[in-house]
């Protein structure tokens, strides 16, 4: 299990350069705090790759309110719910718009020398405070159909699709950034609804899955990202997923149920996460000091690299 870390500003500090040399770090996730304009972003990515050429560089660039990079060089994209809203009345136009949305993200993100955006959201659009209009639909079948189209379009454009937040964050209200989140439904109900889009996304070839910091106590008493049953029993075995399993941000409020940072990292590793996100730059020194993490498996690193460094084989 490797760490993908955040950095504090728009350039690398000497301390961050040392952190990136740690073999336990597999990459960097960028945010609005790391962005001024396209020229600065390319320079930052070049500096990161200058430290280690094997590092992955990622962002949450979904469109709508979750779009970290804005301005010249980046299209102001609508959230997925807006793109999908015409499905009932104009399905062909909706599919075309979804494919264009995905291609735009892949082209613009990779055109600035990043590898991937963590997208698409395949949670159901049922009013969750964190998900909101990021979801494609409240209907599991529609979400599954359109999500699979989006995954294929993104990957045809050369970017690995990351479907999130497994096994589904949309059917409760709580925002895991700020609250403990509990979904008390049984597995049978979750499987018939929330899991449908993820199963479709995996069949479409999604290369990565991001876990939810949500507890499903009728399935496992711990949150999904800490759960061997969810990761191995459901995701790996039942759904036959062979790509990268990524935690949600370890600094989110709902992640704290596992205990301190050391316990959170250890529990993610024990459950089967391949990458743990440490988005807050202030947490990175402590995360590295745990000594738990190790280099990312080369096969998984290849799956997530952008098209300029791409090898899509699963060997």
C-alpha positions, 0 to 999 in steps of 0.5 A: 500500500502506497501513499498519494500525498498533498502539497501545500502551495504552487511550488515544491518546498525542500521538505516536500521534495524530500517527501516525494523521494520516499519510496512509499509515496506513489504520487501527488494529488493537486487542489485549487491551492496548488493552481494559479494558471496553466503555465504554473501548473505545467511547471509544478508537474515538471518539478514533481516529475523531476524529483521522480519520473514514476510519480503519479499526479492526480486531481479531482476535476469532475466539473461543477463545484468539484473542479480544481482548475479553472481559467484559460486552458480549462473548460467550465464543465457542468456537473454530471447531473446536468449533463445526464438530465436530458436522458429521458427526452434526448438520449442520443444527445445525452450520450454524446454530451457525456462522451464529450465531457469525459474527453474534455477532462482527459484532454485538459488534465493530461494536456497539463501533464497530470495523469488522471482525474478521480472521476466519475462519481457513480453514487446515486443522486438522492440528496447526499450533502457531499454528492449532490449534483455530482451524481448522474441520476437517482435511478440505479439503472440510469446511473449504471448505463450512463456511468459505463458510457462515461468510463469507456469514453474517459479511457478511450481518451487515455485516462484511467477512470476512477469510479467512486465512492464504493459501495455507494455514498448517495443513499444517506445524507451525511457528508463524510468530510465533516460527519460520521456516516452510517448506512443501516441497510442490508447488503441485499438492498445495497446490492440491488441499488447502489452497487449496480452502477459500480458493477457496470463501471467495472464491466466497462473496464474502470481501472480504479475504485475509490472507497467510501468512508461510510459504515454499513453495519449490517455488512461490516462494523467498520467503514468500507475503506477499512473493510476486508469484506467490502474490498476483498469479499465484494469488490475483488471476489464478487465483482472481479475487480482487478484494478487499483483500490484507493481510499478516500482522504484519510483526513476526512472526519469520517476516517477518524473512527479508526483512530489516529493516523497510524491506525487509519493507515494500518487499517486501510492496508489490512483491508486491501487498499492499494493507495491511501490519500493523504490530501492535507500536506500537514499530515504527510510527515506523520503519515510517512513516519508510520513506516507502514506504506510501501511502493505501489505495485508496478502493474497498478502504477501502469494502469493509472499513468496518463496516455503519454506514459501509458501501458493498458495491459493487466499483466 
